[in-house]
Amino acid sequence: MDRAVTISHVAALAGVSTGTASKALNGRGAMKPETRLRVQQAAEQLGFVANAAARSLQTGRTYTVGMITTDSIGRFSIPLLIGAEDALGAGQMSIFLCDARDDPIREQYYLRTLLSRKVDGIIVTGRRTQARTPIGVGLPVPVVYAFISSTDPQDCSVVPDEADGSRRAIKHLLAVGRKRIAHVTGPEHHHSATVRARAADEALAAEGLSAGFPTLYGEWSEAWGRQAAGILVNAGAGVDAVFCGSDQIARGLAEGLTKAGKDVPRDIALVGFDNWDVMVEGCQPALTSVDMDLEGIGRSAAEQLLAAINGNPAHGQHARPCRLIPRASTAV
């Protein structure tokens, strides 16, 4: 019977020491990217499989991370999870996903459960970007907040720059020749709605313009989008573009405008926010939208968590820029 492949075999093939090979496969230590890649390729070539129990005994770590979310439908948590797994996979780390369902008692239960499993760190996320109270105080493992943020400035939070997304939407509409731009968004008390609306007004003001119609606040729904379309058309506002606070609103608004005899984008160009594939592809025409790069936020949060696990924690809020994805709803 062939002997099992060991870390020593991997190190010999890669031309490095056993310690370097171990660090490269565990995602630890400082080394050249090409060295880490060479070790990973050697391990793959030899079919090396790390012994999780032995690795835990050696390092005092379990190579597991918990992710606690309040986003039950997975609209935000799944892309964040994918991004986090991309970053953690290089270190052969696994993630336990826990759905707290907006229930503080359930959330604390999952926190205790993850700590009892000796996870190396925890990522906390949800479906809103508004800051929340810390999930715990004096916890024995590092915690990073992703998409949402913590009210404690000592905590590390990775969030989308929603104001940046609004500015990109307005600049795009101005670039395609639109001047009378309205904004339709969600509830006025909602953090994302107010941040995006304020940034849109500021972006217009920076160009010496004002909104083509007062901001319309409502719900995060297609029904509200259809209703808002009726408000704009019946008011005779004469807007030539609408920036919507979400793709759901934009899809409903596109339907309402079409029923009112308005052509999108010839009469009124349309931009959404979220770049939710179900909405942007289902919209007629296909919807230009702002993408918050949720997978990128997940990767960045996991990288910050890894750094904290390795003794290099970051603090405060880290905002990541958005990107605009142009489609037919603003095509010239």
MITORDO-95060 format. One record per residue: residue in three letters; z, x, y of N, C-alpha, C in turn. Coordinates in steps of 0.05 Angstrom, whole numbers, padded with zeros to 5 digits, always signed. Atoms other than C-alpha are relative to their C-alpha. Layout:
ALAZXYZXYZXY...
This chain:
MET+00000+00017-00024+00000+00000+00000+00000+00018+00025ASP+00001-00015-00025-00017+00026+00070+00026-00003+00015ARG-00024+00001-00016+00041+00045+00113-00004-00016+00025ALA+00002+00015-00025+00056+00001+00173-00006+00019+00023VAL+00007-00016-00024+00027+00026+00238+00025+00001+00018THR-00023-00003-00017+00082+00053+00283-00008+00008+00028ILE+00005-00008-00027+00088+00069+00357-00009+00029+00001SER+00007-00029+00001+00081+00143+00338-00030+00003-00006HIS+00028-00001+00006+00012+00129+00309-00017-00007+00025VAL+00014+00008-00025-00009+00094+00373+00001+00023+00020ALA-00003-00022-00019+00018+00152+00415-00019+00023-00007ALA+00017-00022+00008-00020+00203+00374-00029-00005+00006LEU+00028+00007-00005-00086+00166+00379-00006+00000+00030ALA+00004+00001-00029-00077+00157+00455+00004+00027+00013GLY-00005-00026-00011-00056+00229+00464+00023+00001+00020VAL-00024+00001-00017+00011+00213+00497+00025+00002-00016SER-00025-00001+00014+00084+00218+00480+00008-00028-00010THR-00009+00025+00011+00119+00164+00440+00013-00017+00022GLY-00014+00014-00022+00161+00146+00501-00020-00012+00020THR+00020+00011-00018+00099+00138+00545-00015-00023-00013ALA+00014+00022+00014+00065+00095+00492+00018-00025+00001SER-00018+00023+00000+00127+00051+00489+00001-00014+00027LYS+00000+00012-00027+00130+00042+00564-00026-00014+00007ALA+00026+00012-00006+00056+00028+00568-00003-00028-00013LEU+00003+00026+00014+00060-00028+00517+00021-00020+00009ASN-00021+00018-00010+00124-00056+00547-00003-00008+00029GLY+00004+00006-00028+00096-00059+00617+00020+00013+00018ARG-00021-00014-00016+00149-00010+00642-00010+00028+00008GLY+00006-00027-00008+00148+00056+00677-00024+00003+00018ALA+00022-00006-00018+00101+00087+00728-00019+00019-00014MET+00021-00017+00012+00036+00115+00700-00027-00009+00010LYS+00027+00006-00008-00037+00117+00714-00011-00024-00015PRO+00011+00023+00014-00074+00052+00698-00017+00007-00024GLU+00017-00008+00023-00122+00090+00654+00016+00009-00024THR-00018-00007+00022-00064+00117+00613+00010-00024-00014ARG-00010+00025+00012-00035+00048+00603-00022-00013-00017LEU+00023+00012+00014-00104+00022+00584-00006+00015-00026ARG+00006-00016+00024-00115+00079+00535+00019-00006-00023VAL-00020+00007+00020-00050+00064+00500-00004-00028-00012GLN+00005+00028+00009-00065-00011+00497-00025-00001-00019GLN+00024-00001+00017-00134+00004+00468+00006+00013-00027ALA-00008-00014+00025-00104+00051+00416+00016-00020-00018ALA-00016+00019+00016-00054-00003+00395-00017-00021-00012GLU+00018+00021+00010-00109-00054+00389-00017+00011-00023GLN+00017-00013+00020-00153-00006+00349+00015+00003-00027LEU-00016-00004+00024-00096+00008+00300+00012-00025-00011GLY-00012+00025+00009-00073-00064+00296+00031+00001+00002PHE-00029-00003-00002-00004-00045+00320+00013-00025+00011VAL-00015+00024-00009+00046-00103+00327+00028+00009+00004ALA-00027-00009-00007+00111-00088+00363+00020-00018-00014ASN-00022+00014+00012+00175-00108+00328+00018-00010+00022ALA-00014+00011-00023+00207-00156+00377+00030+00005-00002ALA-00028-00005+00003+00277-00148+00348+00007+00029+00007ALA-00006-00028-00005+00274-00073+00350-00003+00007+00030ARG+00004-00005-00028+00246-00073+00420+00023-00011+00017SER-00022+00011-00015+00302-00118+00444+00025+00017-00003LEU-00023-00017+00005+00355-00074+00413-00002+00026+00016GLN+00005-00025-00014+00323-00013+00445+00004-00002+00030THR+00001+00003-00029+00317-00041+00515+00021-00018+00011GLY-00020+00019-00010+00371-00094+00519-00013-00024+00013ARG+00014+00023-00011+00319-00145+00538-00012-00017-00022THR+00011+00018+00020+00291-00206+00502-00030-00004+00004TYR+00029+00003-00006+00221-00203+00534-00008-00029+00000THR+00006+00029-00004+00225-00277+00549+00008-00007+00029VAL-00005+00009-00028+00223-00312+00617+00000-00031-00001GLY+00000+00029-00002+00241-00384+00633-00015-00010+00024MET+00012+00013-00023+00201-00429+00678+00010-00029+00001ILE-00010+00027-00003+00235-00492+00704-00016-00014+00022THR+00017+00015-00019+00191-00544+00738+00009-00029+00003THR-00004+00029-00004+00198-00614+00768-00026-00014+00000ASP+00027+00011+00000+00123-00625+00762-00007-00011-00027SER+00002+00011+00027+00121-00672+00702-00029-00002-00009ILE+00028+00004+00009+00045-00684+00702-00015+00027-00003GLY+00012-00026+00004+00030-00609+00705-00022+00007+00020ARG+00021-00005-00020-00017-00614+00765+00003+00027+00012PHE-00005-00026-00012+00015-00553+00796+00012+00020-00019SER-00014-00019+00018+00058-00523+00741-00018+00013-00021ILE+00018-00012+00021+00002-00512+00690-00016+00023+00011PRO+00014-00024-00011-00041-00468+00736+00019+00023+00006LEU-00020-00021-00005+00022-00431+00757+00008+00014-00025LEU-00008-00011+00026+00041-00422+00684-00022+00019-00010ILE+00023-00017+00009-00029-00394+00668+00000+00026+00015GLY-00001-00025-00016-00024-00344+00725+00023+00018-00008ALA-00023-00016+00008+00046-00323+00705-00004+00013-00028GLU+00005-00012+00027+00025-00313+00632-00019+00023+00001ASP+00018-00023-00003-00032-00269+00655+00015+00025+00008ALA-00015-00023-00009+00017-00223+00690+00020+00009-00021LEU-00021-00007+00019+00071-00225+00636-00012+00009-00027GLY+00012-00007+00025+00023-00218+00578-00004+00030-00005ALA+00003-00028+00002+00011-00145+00593+00025+00014-00011GLY-00025-00011+00010+00084-00132+00577+00009-00014-00025GLN-00006+00015+00025+00082-00177+00515+00025-00018+00004MET-00023+00018-00005+00131-00226+00547-00009-00029-00003SER+00005+00028+00005+00135-00300+00530+00015-00017+00021ILE-00012+00018-00019+00151-00360+00574+00009-00025-00013PHE-00010+00026+00008+00195-00420+00559-00004-00019+00024LEU+00005+00019-00022+00170-00479+00601+00019-00024-00004CYS-00019+00022+00000+00223-00531+00618-00006-00020+00022ASP+00006+00021-00019+00208-00598+00652+00025-00015+00008ALA-00025+00013-00009+00268-00621+00693-00004-00028+00010ARG+00006+00027-00008+00233-00685+00716+00015-00010+00024ASP-00014+00007-00025+00266-00685+00784+00028-00010-00004ASP-00027+00008+00007+00333-00694+00751+00019+00025+00002PRO-00018-00023-00004+00388-00645+00776+00016+00006-00025ILE-00016-00004+00024+00429-00655+00713-00016+00013-00022ARG+00018-00012+00020+00370-00640+00667-00007+00029+00008GLU+00007-00027-00010+00353-00580+00711+00022+00020-00007GLN-00023-00018+00006+00423-00550+00703+00003+00004-00030TYR-00001-00003+00029+00420-00564+00628-00019+00022-00009TYR+00020-00020+00008+00356-00523+00622+00008+00027+00010LEU-00009-00026-00010+00385-00468+00665+00020+00012-00019ARG-00020-00010+00019+00445-00462+00619-00013+00008-00027THR+00014-00006+00025+00399-00464+00558-00015+00026+00001LEU+00015-00025-00003+00354-00409+00584+00019+00024+00001LEU-00019-00023-00002+00414-00365+00602+00012+00006-00027SER-00012-00004+00027+00443-00377+00532-00020+00015-00018ARG+00020-00014+00015+00377-00351+00504-00005+00028+00010LYS+00001-00027-00011+00386-00288+00545-00028+00007+00011VAL+00026-00006-00012+00320-00294+00582+00004+00023+00020ASP-00002-00023-00018+00304-00234+00626-00002-00009+00029GLY+00003+00010-00027+00288-00277+00687-00009-00029-00001ILE+00008+00029-00002+00270-00347+00712-00018-00004+00023ILE+00018+00009-00022+00213-00376+00753+00006-00029+00004VAL-00006+00028-00007+00229-00441+00789-00024-00011+00016THR+00023+00011-00014+00172-00486+00811+00002-00030+00001GLY+00000+00029-00002+00155-00558+00827-00027-00010+00012ARG+00025+00011-00010+00103-00604+00858-00001-00002+00030ARG-00001+00000-00029+00123-00596+00931+00006+00028+00011THR-00005-00027-00011+00123-00535+00976+00025+00001+00017GLN-00024+00000-00016+00185-00557+01014+00022+00016-00012ALA-00022-00017+00010+00244-00510+01009+00022-00017-00013ARG-00021+00013+00014+00299-00529+00961+00024+00018-00002THR-00024-00016+00004+00371-00507+00949-00003+00018-00024PRO+00002-00018+00024+00378-00448+00901+00008-00014-00025ILE-00007+00013+00026+00380-00468+00828+00027+00009-00010GLY-00026-00010+00008+00443-00427+00820+00009+00023+00018VAL-00011-00022-00017+00488-00376+00854+00013+00020-00019GLY-00012-00021+00016+00508-00309+00824-00009+00000-00028LEU+00011+00001+00027+00463-00317+00764-00003+00028-00011PRO+00001-00027+00012+00461-00259+00714-00028+00011-00003VAL+00028-00009+00002+00384-00255+00716-00014-00006+00026PRO+00015+00006-00024+00334-00252+00773-00015-00026-00001VAL+00015+00025-00002+00301-00316+00797-00021+00003+00022VAL+00021+00000-00020+00235-00323+00834-00010-00029+00002TYR+00011+00026-00005+00210-00388+00866-00030+00001+00004ALA+00029+00000-00002+00136-00404+00859-00010-00027+00010PHE+00011+00024-00013+00098-00455+00902+00020-00013+00018ILE-00022+00009-00016+00164-00483+00925+00014+00025+00010SER-00016-00022-00010+00213-00439+00963+00029-00006+00000SER-00029+00003-00001+00288-00428+00966+00009+00000+00029THR-00011+00000-00027+00329-00443+01027+00016+00025+00006ASP-00014-00025-00003+00366-00378+01015-00019+00023+00006PRO+00019-00022-00007+00329-00321+01051+00002+00024-00018GLN-00003-00023+00018+00356-00272+01000-00016-00004-00026ASP+00016+00005+00024+00317-00306+00945-00029+00007+00005CYS+00029-00007-00001+00245-00287+00930-00016-00026-00005SER+00017+00023+00003+00194-00343+00941-00029+00007+00005VAL+00028-00005-00004+00119-00340+00932-00013-00027+00005VAL+00010+00026-00008+00084-00397+00968-00028+00001+00011PRO+00027+00000-00013+00015-00418+00992+00003-00002+00030ASP+00000+00002-00029+00000-00409+01066-00016-00025+00007GLU+00013+00026-00005-00016-00482+01079-00013-00001+00028ALA+00011-00001-00027-00027-00470+01153-00026+00015+00000ASP+00025-00015+00003-00079-00418+01135-00022-00017-00012GLY+00020+00018+00013-00114-00470+01091-00011-00019+00020SER+00009+00019-00021-00117-00519+01149-00019+00014+00020ARG+00017-00015-00019-00146-00467+01196-00027+00005-00012ARG+00025-00005+00013-00199-00450+01145-00017-00025-00001ALA+00014+00026+00000-00218-00524+01139-00013-00006+00027ILE+00010+00006-00027-00225-00533+01214-00022+00020+00008LYS+00020-00020-00007-00263-00468+01224-00026-00005-00015HIS+00025+00007+00015-00312-00489+01169-00014-00023+00012LEU+00012+00023-00012-00324-00556+01201-00013+00007+00027LEU+00011-00009-00026-00335-00524+01269-00025+00017-00005ALA+00023-00018+00006-00383-00473+01237-00024-00016-00009VAL+00024+00016+00008-00427-00529+01209-00007-00020+00022GLY+00008+00015-00024-00431-00559+01279+00015-00026+00006ARG-00015+00024-00006-00378-00613+01279+00020+00005+00023LYS-00017-00003-00023-00338-00625+01342+00023-00021+00002ARG-00020+00022-00001-00301-00692+01335+00013-00003-00027ILE-00012-00001+00026-00255-00679+01277+00026-00015-00002ALA-00025+00016+00004-00202-00728+01252+00015+00012-00024HIS-00017-00010+00022-00145-00712+01205+00014-00024-00013VAL-00013+00021+00015-00121-00761+01151+00017+00013-00022THR-00017-00014+00018-00061-00741+01110+00021-00018-00012GLY-00020+00015+00015+00001-00762+01070+00023-00009+00018PRO-00023+00010-00015+00071-00786+01092+00008+00019+00022GLU-00007-00016-00023+00093-00762+01160+00026+00016-00004HIS-00025-00015+00005+00161-00740+01132-00005+00023-00021HIS+00005-00020+00021+00127-00696+01078-00006+00027+00012HIS+00003-00028-00011+00131-00621+01091-00030+00008+00001SER+00028-00010+00000+00059-00606+01070-00017-00016+00020ALA+00016+00016-00018+00031-00664+01111+00004+00010+00029THR-00005-00008-00028+00065-00641+01175-00010+00028+00006VAL+00010-00027-00004+00049-00567+01165-00030+00001+00003ARG+00030-00001-00001-00025-00580+01152-00010-00014+00025ALA+00009+00014-00024-00031-00630+01209+00004+00017+00025ARG-00006-00016-00024+00002-00584+01260-00020+00024+00001ALA+00019-00023+00000-00042-00525+01239-00028-00008+00007ALA+00027+00010-00007-00105-00568+01244-00002-00004+00030ASP+00000+00004-00029-00087-00588+01316-00001+00027+00014GLU+00000-00027-00013-00072-00515+01334-00026+00014-00003ALA+00026-00013+00004-00138-00491+01304-00021-00012+00019LEU+00018+00013-00019-00176-00542+01347+00006+00009+00028ALA-00008-00008-00027-00136-00525+01409-00009+00029+00006ALA+00009-00028-00003-00153-00451+01398-00029+00002+00008GLU+00029+00001-00006-00226-00471+01406-00005-00017+00025GLY+00003+00017-00024-00212-00513+01468-00007-00029-00006LEU+00007+00027+00009-00219-00578+01429+00026-00015-00006SER-00022+00017+00009-00173-00636+01413-00010-00017-00023ALA+00007+00016+00023-00172-00682+01352-00018-00023+00009GLY+00018+00022-00006-00227-00734+01350+00013-00027-00002PHE-00015+00025+00004-00175-00786+01332+00029+00008-00007PRO-00028-00008+00007-00098-00785+01327+00004+00002-00030THR-00004-00004+00028-00074-00760+01260+00010-00026-00014LEU-00007+00024+00015-00069-00816+01209+00017+00009-00024TYR-00019-00005+00022-00008-00811+01163+00001-00024-00019GLY-00001+00022+00019-00004-00852+01099+00011+00010-00027GLU-00009-00008+00027+00001-00838+01024-00019+00021-00011TRP+00018-00019+00014-00026-00785+00978-00015-00016-00021SER+00014+00017+00019-00074-00834+00946-00029-00006+00010GLU+00027+00008-00007-00147-00855+00943+00000-00026+00015ALA-00001+00026-00014-00127-00925+00966+00005+00004+00030TRP-00005-00006-00029-00100-00896+01031-00026+00012+00012GLY+00025-00011-00010-00165-00857+01039-00020-00021+00007ARG+00018+00023-00005-00206-00921+01033+00009-00016+00025GLN-00011+00014-00023-00160-00955+01083-00005+00015+00026ALA+00003-00016-00024-00164-00897+01132-00030+00000+00009ALA+00028+00001-00007-00240-00899+01128-00006-00025+00017GLY+00003+00025-00014-00237-00971+01151+00011+00002+00028ILE-00013-00003-00027-00190-00953+01209-00019+00016+00018LEU+00017-00017-00017-00237-00898+01234-00026-00014+00008VAL+00025+00013-00005-00300-00939+01228+00004-00024+00019ASN-00005+00024-00017-00271-01003+01259+00009+00007+00028ALA-00010-00008-00026-00240-00964+01316-00023+00012+00017GLY+00023-00012-00014-00309-00936+01334+00007+00027+00011ALA-00010-00026-00010-00278-00867+01339-00022+00020+00005GLY+00022-00019-00004-00344-00832+01334+00004+00028-00011VAL-00006-00027+00012-00316-00775+01292-00024+00008-00017ASP+00022-00011+00016-00367-00730+01258+00010+00016-00024ALA-00011-00014+00023-00319-00699+01208+00029-00009-00003VAL-00028+00006+00006-00253-00713+01173+00011+00021-00018PHE-00015-00018+00016-00205-00662+01146+00023-00015-00013CYS-00021+00015+00014-00160-00694+01093+00021+00018-00011GLY-00023-00016+00010-00091-00670+01072+00001+00002-00030SER+00001-00003+00030-00108-00679+00998-00027-00009-00009ASP+00025+00008+00012-00168-00687+00953-00001-00030-00007GLN-00001+00029+00007-00144-00756+00931-00007-00017+00024ILE+00007+00015-00025-00146-00781+01003-00029+00003+00006ALA+00028-00005-00007-00214-00749+01014-00019-00015-00018ARG+00017+00015+00018-00244-00781+00952-00001-00030+00007GLY-00001+00028-00009-00221-00850+00974-00014-00004+00026LEU+00013+00002-00026-00245-00837+01044-00030+00001-00002ALA+00029-00001+00004-00314-00817+01020-00011-00026-00010GLU+00008+00026+00011-00318-00882+00981+00000-00021+00022GLY-00002+00019-00022-00295-00922+01042-00022+00003+00020LEU+00021-00006-00020-00344-00888+01089-00027-00009-00011THR+00026+00008+00012-00402-00900+01041-00003-00030+00000LYS+00001+00029+00000-00385-00974+01035-00004-00011+00028ALA+00004+00009-00028-00384-00978+01111-00027+00008+00011GLY+00026-00007-00009-00454-00951+01114-00003+00028+00012LYS+00001-00027-00010-00437-00880+01134-00008+00020-00021ASP+00010-00020+00019-00472-00822+01101+00018+00025+00002VAL-00016-00025+00002-00429-00762+01078-00018+00020-00013PRO-00012-00010-00025-00443-00710+01104-00016-00004+00025ARG+00018+00002-00024-00500-00729+01151+00015-00012+00024ASP-00015+00012-00022-00457-00776+01193+00028+00011+00003ILE-00028-00010-00001-00388-00751+01175+00004+00020-00023ALA-00006-00020+00020-00372-00686+01140+00029-00003-00010LEU-00026+00006+00011-00311-00685+01095+00011+00025-00015VAL-00014-00022+00013-00261-00632+01073+00026-00010-00012GLY-00025+00007+00013-00203-00641+01024+00018+00024-00002PHE-00020-00022+00003-00142-00599+01005+00011-00002-00028ASP-00011-00003+00028-00120-00576+00935-00021+00011-00019ASN+00021-00007+00019-00188-00564+00902+00007-00008-00028TRP-00007+00012+00026-00166-00609+00845-00026-00008-00013ASP+00027+00004+00012-00226-00608+00797-00006-00029-00006VAL+00005+00028+00006-00218-00680+00776-00009-00015+00025MET+00007+00014-00025-00223-00703+00849-00025+00011+00013VAL+00023-00012-00014-00273-00654+00878-00026-00005-00015GLU+00025+00005+00016-00323-00665+00821-00006-00029-00002GLY+00004+00029+00001-00312-00740+00819-00008-00012+00026CYS+00007+00010-00026-00323-00748+00893-00030-00001+00003GLN+00028+00001-00006-00391-00770+00917-00004+00001+00031PRO+00009-00024+00014-00417-00724+00944+00023+00019-00007ALA-00020-00019+00008-00380-00665+00913+00015+00011+00025LEU-00017-00004-00023-00321-00648+00958+00006+00030+00006THR-00009-00025-00010-00311-00585+00999+00031-00001+00002SER-00029+00001+00001-00238-00567+00991+00014+00027+00004VAL-00016-00024-00003-00183-00517+01006+00015+00005-00026ASP-00013-00008+00025-00157-00480+00945+00024+00017+00006MET-00025-00015-00005-00085-00456+00945+00003+00024-00019ASP-00002-00022+00020-00099-00407+00887+00026-00001-00015LEU-00025+00003+00015-00043-00433+00843+00004+00021-00021GLU-00003-00020+00020-00058-00384+00788+00008+00027+00013GLY-00007-00024-00014-00054-00327+00838+00030+00000+00008ILE-00029+00002-00006+00014-00353+00861+00017+00005-00025GLY-00015-00004+00025+00037-00355+00789+00000+00029-00008ARG+00001-00029+00007+00013-00283+00777+00019+00016+00019SER-00017-00014-00019+00047-00259+00841+00029-00004-00005ALA-00028+00006+00006+00112-00294+00824+00010+00015-00025ALA-00007-00015+00025+00112-00263+00754+00002+00030+00006GLU-00001-00029-00007+00098-00194+00784+00025+00006+00015GLN-00025-00003-00015+00156-00203+00832+00024-00001-00019LEU-00022+00002+00019+00200-00224+00775+00003+00025-00018LEU+00000-00025+00015+00180-00164+00733+00013+00023+00016ALA-00011-00021-00017+00196-00119+00791+00031-00003+00002ALA-00029+00005-00002+00265-00152+00798+00014+00007-00026ILE-00012-00007+00027+00278-00145+00723+00003+00030-00003ASN+00000-00029+00002+00262-00071+00730+00016+00013+00022GLY-00018-00011-00020+00311-00063+00787-00011+00002+00028ASN+00012-00001-00026+00265-00072+00847-00005-00028+00011PRO+00004+00027-00009+00277-00142+00874-00011-00001+00028ALA+00010+00006-00027+00241-00170+00935+00016-00024+00010HIS-00015+00022-00012+00272-00219+00984-00018-00015+00019GLY+00014+00015-00020+00247-00274+01029-00025-00014-00011GLN+00023+00016+00007+00184-00316+01030-00026+00017+00002HIS+00025-00015+00001+00117-00286+01011-00023-00021-00001ALA+00022+00020-00002+00058-00330+01034-00027+00012-00008ARG+00026-00009+00009-00009-00323+01001-00022-00017+00013PRO+00022+00015-00014-00074-00342+01037-00014-00019-00019CYS+00017+00019+00015-00116-00401+01015-00029+00009+00001ARG+00028-00005-00002-00191-00402+01006-00015-00027+00001LEU+00015+00025-00002-00243-00454+01023-00024+00000-00019ILE+00022+00002+00019-00293-00477+00970-00020-00020+00010PRO+00019+00019-00012-00355-00508+01003-00017-00014-00021ARG+00017+00015+00018-00393-00563+00968-00017-00020+00017ALA+00020+00018-00014-00441-00620+00986+00011-00017+00022SER-00011+00018-00020-00392-00660+01029-00001+00012+00028THR+00004-00012-00027-00403-00610+01086-00026+00015+00002ALA+00026-00014+00000-00472-00585+01069-00017-00008+00024VAL+00016+00006-00023-00517-00579+01129-00028-00009-00009
